[in-house]
Amino acid sequence: MAVIFLLYSACFVLLFFRRRKAAYVALLISTLASIAMFAYHTDSALELNF
């Protein structure tokens, strides 16, 4: 989860430095990681309810 937070933070830093394409890539990777974490935890043994 910390990696996802860092990727979203990197997105803002890249936008600050006007690296638009790299920011889009970071946003895509972090969003996919968030979805993957959600999908993993809904079917894990932890039985988390979202």
C-alpha positions in Angstrom: 0.0 0.0 0.0 2.9 2.3 0.7 4.2 1.7 -2.9 0.8 2.7 -4.3 0.9 5.9 -2.2 4.5 6.7 -3.4 3.4 6.1 -7.0 0.5 8.6 -6.7 3.0 11.0 -5.0 5.4 10.6 -7.8 2.6 11.4 -10.2 2.2 14.9 -8.6 6.0 15.4 -8.6 6.3 14.5 -12.2 3.4 17.0 -13.0 5.3 19.7 -11.1 8.4 19.1 -13.3 6.2 19.1 -16.4 6.8 15.4 -17.3 3.3 14.8 -18.5 3.8 11.4 -20.2 5.8 10.0 -17.2 3.0 11.3 -14.9 0.4 9.5 -17.0 2.4 6.2 -16.8 2.8 6.6 -13.0 -0.9 7.3 -12.7 -1.8 4.2 -14.8 0.5 1.9 -12.8 -0.7 3.2 -9.5 -4.4 2.9 -10.5 -3.8 -0.7 -11.7 -2.0 -1.5 -8.5 -4.9 -0.1 -6.5 -7.4 -2.2 -8.4 -5.2 -5.3 -8.1 -4.9 -4.7 -4.3 -8.7 -4.4 -4.1 -9.2 -7.6 -6.1 -6.7 -9.5 -4.0 -8.1 -8.4 -0.7 -11.7 -9.1 -1.6 -10.8 -12.8 -2.1 -8.1 -13.2 0.5 -8.3 -15.1 3.8 -8.5 -11.8 5.7 -12.2 -11.6 4.6 -12.2 -7.8 4.2 -15.5 -6.3 3.1 -15.4 -3.2 0.9 
